[in-house]
Amino acid sequence: MPVVIGGKPESTFADPIGLLGDCHRRIENFLSVLVKVAAEAQGRQMSDNQSAAWKTALRYFREAAPKHTADEEESLFPRLRCVALPEARALLARMDALQEDHIRAGQAHNEVDRLGLLWIEKGNLSPEQSACLSAVLGQLSELYRNHIAIEDGEVFPLAAALISAAEREAIGSEMAMRRGLDPIL
């Protein structure tokens, strides 16, 4: 992502909760690219700039987004499930619903990827394919809007308050290792 003067600096693996929130900003950014290009080109031949942005966004959701999902499902959520405080127990149903969202988002992204790669290969989509792509992108936008609001507004602040520094460090190390990076914080 480009540097924004005066903007919040990206978090590091030493702040895994902040890093998860930063990833949400990338998800929103890349999803908006897909929605914008689909609306502008409407299944017709993309410009070079549109094609480059489209390919980058598809690659992000194919390669990086699954790591974010694993960060939540394999590192964050299990630790929150172990916190024996009423505030954490109240979030259990929310976490189950969030995991269902991950499944639905994954299925939708598979369809976007299929149609997106077909569009790149053929140079255009049929009106039906273009309409399907726009519908799936609309569903993803709504899913992410609600999903991210719950995580950013409820789950992440609670995690930051309830999970110990040692556990946050372990989460950061796990996140780094998922990306093939040195887990030293």
C-alpha positions, 0 to 999 in steps of 0.5 A: 500500500502507498504511504499516506502522509500523516496516516497510521503506520502499518503495524508489525508482528509485534502488534498482531491485533493491529496487523489484523486490522491493517489487513482489513484495510487491504481487503477493503482496498482490493475489493474496491478495486475489483468492484470498480473495475467490474463496474467500469469495464462491465465485462468488456476489454479492460484497459492496461491499468484496469487489467493490472489492478484486476490481476493484483487484486485477484492475486491478493485474494488468492494468496494473501487473504487466506493467510489472514483467515488462518491468522484469525481461525488458527491463532486468534480465535482459539486463544479467545476461546480459552479466556475464561471471562464473561466478555470472551464467552459472549463473543463465542457465538460471534466467532462461530458466525465469523468463521461461517463468513470466512467459508462464504467469502472463500466460496465467493472468492473462488467464483470471482477468481474463476470469472476474473481469470476467464475475463483475463483469458478471453478479454471479455465476459458475456453479459450473464457472466458480467452480471454474475460477477457484479452480483458476487462482488456485491455480496462480498462487499456486504459480507465484508462490511458487516464482518470487518465491523464486528472484528474491528469494533468488538473482537480485536479490541477485546482480544487486545485487552484480554490476551496476554502479551506472551500470547500476542507475541506467539500470535505474531510469530505464527503470523510471520511463519505463515508468511515464511518470515522470520518470527523474531519480533 
